[in-house]
Structure formats: structure tokens, C-alpha cells
Amino acid sequence: MSSSTSAQTAGVPVWERPVTSRSLMRISAVCFLAWVVSVYDYTLFGTLLPKIADSFGWSTAHATNVATWVTVGTFVIALTVGPLLDRVGRKRALVIAILGAALSSGFTGLAAGAVSLVVIRAFSGFGYSEELVNTVYLNEMYGKARSRGFMYSFVQSGWPVGALLSAGLTAALLPTLGWRWSFVVAVVPSVLVALAACRLPESPAFAALKEIRRLKADGDTAAADDLSRRMGMTVSGEAKATLRDVFAPGLRRHTVCLSLAWLFNWMAIQVFSVLGTTVLTQGKHVSFSNALLVLVLANAVGFAGYLFHGWIGDRVGRRSTIIVGWTIGAVLTALMLLGPDSSAFVIPLYALSLFFLTGPYAALLFYMGESFPAQVRGLGPNVAHTMGPVGAIVGSALLTGLLSAGTSMVVAALIAGSAFMLASGVVMLGTNRVDQGERTAAPRLHPEGAVS
């Protein structure tokens, strides 16, 4: 921002200051990098799980059991991010999430066994929840931009980029540095991105929300109501959002169905993405080195999946895009599992599976921000978002149980992954429709529960 522009906005409240295109580019770039380093840390654990298991002498079933308990810890930490968003602000929550991922990466290299690994990896819940912070923050910064979904898809595409780096750098560094140092090297970029995030502005919507609550606390109800009307917000007298607000009439069914969609789909994410190397090596008889190569190629295709689903979501609707994408993905994962073990068959099917499994999240995350009012835009999406780790827990536990019972990896992955991926698309039918033609600070609830 130039000195003249700074002078013009010096006395203007944060919520009334225009967000320049240059500022949006900088914010988007930092959020993209934040998601990349967070995903690198989060997926690296699943990628290296076979090697970690070998170093500690674990069986496949025991390794997936450890992964289950790691996800329990991730869930506990992830629960704290929604309240952080609504309490300390979007920008500060972003910095905390990035530093949490850095902490998780650095200390993983010091793990001495299953217990310490579970405790340390629990902090990856901050990294996992970084996408939630991006969702809320960017939804409020992009405002009424016509192609805001497509813009957000570039940021959300940090998932395949981070997973790509995780697989690519593992293939390059593992032979010389080992699995421990593969985690440690992720600390430096995470810290650098956190420093860059400290220089970002707070979102106008949160700044206004904070001011409204301050005015109400000071007894200036008239001024608070006036600002609420101008910003399109409806703020209760509560100092913070509560679960009662998220499950109020008009949002209850939406919140429940959205939470189930996250739970079911993350069962598939855990099976096919986080534990992808284990499924490929044990189920499709792909060597570990080739499995890393498959992950690299598949995540490159997955990157295109984010851009495609973000673009198509702006045109045909994000909700419809999610439902169709996950349904197609469920069919493709089933075909990959039941088909031949040849690389010519497995590699393209696995790549297309990630295209339709992870790609719809570009539409889903932005849809979540649009479908909740500003006063619960942190807590509402967080309730659904935290069902992701729960789904990963259930998916990992179900996969472990099936394997321990003697079921083949193919059948176990088909049940724990493909079937619930299909279910995630089905329950999305129960979520609210959102009018994407107009963007306000707080969506209005119609009596029948749809949001506009």
C-alpha cells in the first residue's frame, strides 16, 4: 500500500477500508503457502508410516492402530481452532495454526516410540485446521468477487502441492537423511510463512464483529445495532458464539449433514490419501519406491482437480459440484481396488481417484464459509471440520479391525474407503442451498432453512 493510500485510510475503521487487489494477492499467496507447509507435515506421517513402522518393528495392523490414536490427538487439538477464530481473530488464528504445524514437524524427529509419537503428532491438528482458518479468512476478504470460488481453489490446491512435496522430498531425502530428518526440514519454511502471516491485515468482518461486541458490552446498543445493519450482521448479546447458535433452527440440519459429510469423506481420505502408500503396497502390490512415484503423479493430477472443482463450482453451484465429484470418486476408487494390479491400470485410476476425492474440497471449504452467518463463521465450520479427524479415526480403526480379522487390504479399503466416500456425497443432499449470486457479511436464513 502506498504512503498516500495509507494516509487516506489512517482514520478509517478497519471494516470500512477497501481491500486492494494487490493486498488480496499477498493474502492469497501467504494462505496458499501456509496450507502447503501444513499439508506437508500432515501427510508426511502417512507417507512415512511404513518406514516408521519398520524402524520400531511394528506390524501393519499395529501401525494403523498408532495412526488411529494419532488422529484422536489431532481431533482434540483441532477442536480449539474454531473458538480461536471467533475469539482472537482470523489472522492470529492463522499464525497459531502454522506454528502448530511447525512444532509437530520438528518434534516428530525426536519420537522414541508409539506414545511419544501420538502426543507429538497430535499437534498436527493445528496444521489440519489451517484450511478452516483459510476458509473463514478468505471468505471475508474476497467479499463479492465474482470468481471467488475459483480464486480460493488456487489456495486450497495447496493440499496436492503439499502432498506432492511430501512424497517428492521423501523420495529424495529418505535414502540419506532417514525419516526423522524428513520431518525436521519442514520446520524452517513453516516459521518463515508464519512470519509473513504476521504482516497480514485482519478481516473487515471480524474487526466489525469485535467492535459490535465492544459497543454492546459498553451499553451503546444503538451504535452496535447501526453497525450490525450496515455490515449485514445479526449479533447476539453473547461475547462469543455458542453451539446453540450453530444448531439453531435453519442451521441444525445443515450442520448435522455437513458434519456427517466430513466424517464419511475423511474415512476415505484416511484410507486413500493419508495411508495411500500402505494401501498401494499391501493391496495392489506396488513397491514402496514406486508407491512414492504414484503419489507424486497422483497429487499432480489432484492439483488440477482443485482448480477444476473451484471453477465449476462458481458456475453450476458448489454444493452440486461436491455431490457429483465424490460420487464419481467413489466409483473410481472401487474400480482401482477391484481391477488388476498392473501399474498401467493402478496409476491412472489412483490419480483420477484423488482428482475427485480431494478436488471437491476447493468448493466445499468455500461453501462452508458462505453457508454460515458471520457470528458463527468460525464455530460453525469448525464443528463440521473437526469431524474430519473423527472420520479419519473411524476409517483407520475400521481398516485396522478388518485387517486384524484377516480381511484383505483390497476388501478393507473398499469398505472403509469407497463405500463411505459414496455416503459422504449422499448426505450432502441434506445441506442448505446457498445463493452464490450475492455475497453479504451474514447470509440470511429463510424459514425453510435455505441460506441466501
C-alpha positions, 0 to 999 in steps of 0.5 A: 500500500502506498504512503498516500493510500495509507494516509487516506485510510489512517482514520478509517475503521478497519471494516470500512477500508477497501481491500486492494487487489494487490493486498488480496494477492499477498493474502492469497499467496501467504494462505496458499503457502501456509496450507502447503507447509501444513499439508506437508507435515500432515501427510508426511506421517502417512507417507512415512508410516511404513518406514516408521513402522519398520524402524520400531518393528511394528506390524501393519495392523499395529501401525494403523492402530498408532495412526488411529490414536494419532488422529484422536490427538489431532481431533482434540487439538483441532477442536480449539481452532474454531473458538480461536477464530471467533475469539482472537481473530482470523489472522492470529488464528492463522499464525497459531495454526502454522506454528502448530504445524511447525512444532509437530514437524520438528518434534516428530524427529525426536519420537522414541516410540508409539506414545511419544509419537501420538502426543507429538503428532497430535499437534498436527491438528493445528496444521489440519485446521489451517484450511478452516482458518483459510476458509473463514479468512478468505471468505471475508476478504474476497467479499463479492468477487465474482470468481471467488470460488475459483480464486480460493481453489488456487489456495486450497490446491495447496493440499496436492502441492503439499502432498506432492512435496511430501512424497517428492522430498521423501523420495529424495531425502529418505535414502540419506537423511532417514525419516526423522530428518524428513520431518525436521526440514519442514520446520524452517519454511513453516516459521518463515510463512508464519512470519509473513502471516504476521504482516497480514491485515485482519478481516473487515468482518471480524474487526466489525464483529469485535467492535459490535461486541465492544459497543454492546458490552459498553451499553451503546446498543444503538451504535452496535445495532447501526453497525450490525445493519450496515455490515449485514450482521445479526449479533447476539448479546453473547461475547462469543458464539455458542453451539446453540447458535450453530444448531439453531433452527435453519442451521441444525440440519445443515450442520448435522449433514455437513458434519456427517459429510466430513466424517464419511469423506475423511474415512476415505481420505484416511484410507486413500490419501493419508495411508495411500502408500500402505494401501498401494503396497499391501493391496495392489502390490506396488513397491514402496519406491514406486508407491512414492512415484504414484503419489507424486503423479497422483497429487499432480493430477489432484492439483488440477482437480482443485482448480477444476472443482473451484471453477465449476463450482462458481458456475453450476453451484458448489454444493452440486459440484461436491455431490457429483465429484465424490460420487464419481470418486467413489466409483473410481476408487472401487474400480482401482481396488477391484481391477488388476494390479498392473501399474498401467491400470493402478496409476491412472485410476489412483490419480483420477481417484484423488482428482475427485476425492480431494478436488471437491474440497476447493468448493466445499471449504468455500461453501462452508464459509458462505453457508454460515452467518458471520457470528458463527463463521468460525464455530460453525465450520469448525464443528463440521471440520473437526469431524474430519479427524473423527472420520479419519479415526473411524476409517483407520480403526475400521481398516485396522479391525478388518485387517486384524480379522484377516480381511484383505487390504483390497476388501478393507479399503473398499469398505472403509474407503469407497463405500463411505466416500459414496455416503459422504456425497449422499448426505450432502443432499441434506445441506442448505442451498446457498445463493452464490449470486450475492455475497453479504457479511451474514447470509440470511436464513429463510424459514425453510432453512435455505441460506441466501 
